[in-house]
């Protein structure tokens, strides 16, 4: 988490400094990808400015007002969470216990990746941390909530994937016509809220 905080702090500092030539910054768990135009700034000059900026950043530079605390409603199990039973059986738990453990704690958005708007959340409790499926699915529905080892995540669109799917949210995590287009961003906090199938359908109809 400390490394991730430093990554986000540097990302935020670069956005504020607006160095000529930088076109995009992509924060990950432990590194920051920086895309730049070499016709506007040389590699050497870019590295010099980044290192100079990094050395001047206090550890508390990542501003809390940028962070959102988001409640994500989820209907667990059944057709919405086909792997909930497998996760429960793997750990000798009931499905209700898995739901309680998964929704009991807040998760940090460490990064967005894989597909547009997909949040990598952590850290999943050891009692329900479960490996990916041996054979990935060709199609995982949009909104699916899954577990992969000590990570949990949400599929923003239909995509192939091998995560253990335990539920689904009616919320839309990515909309290219909105600004920003993603519901969540690195550094945000997510808390899952169990809902009924009826509540799911009602919320989905409202979107």
C-alpha positions, 0 to 999 in steps of 0.5 A: 500500500505504501508503494502504491501511495507513492505511485499515486502521489507522483501521478498527481504531482505530474498532473499538477506540474504539466510537463510539456511532452507528457501525454498520459500517465497510467498508475499501477500497483507499484509503478507509473507508466509515462507516455511522452512525445520525444519530439517535445522532450528528450528522454534524458530531460524527462527523467531529470524532471521526474526525478527532481519532482519525485524528490520534492514530493512529501509523503502526504502529497496525495490529497484525500479530497481526490479520493472517493468512498463508493458503496457498490451494491451487489447481488451475490450467488445464483445466476449472478455469482456462479462461483460463489458455491465453489469459493465457499466449498474451497474454504469450508464456508457457507455461501452466506459466510463468504458474502459476509466476509467479502462485504464486511471490509472496505477495499482500496482501488490499487489500479485500473486495467485489463479493460477500461474501468476494471478496478483491481481491489484489495486486499481480500481476506485470506479466508476467502482468497481463491485462485483463478479458474483453471479454464477462463470463461469466454464471456463474463457479464458486465458488472460481475464481481470476482475474486482472484487470489487476494484481489477482488474486482468488477468487470465494467463490460462483457469480457473473457476472464478467469476470476471466481465470479461471486456476484454482480452489480447493476452500476455502470463502471465505464461510460466513454461519454462521461468525464471522467469515464470511469466510476472509480479511480486509483486510491478510491475506497470501495465497500460492497453492499449485498442486495436482493435480486429485486433490488438489483433489477430495480437499480439496473432499470434506473441506470 
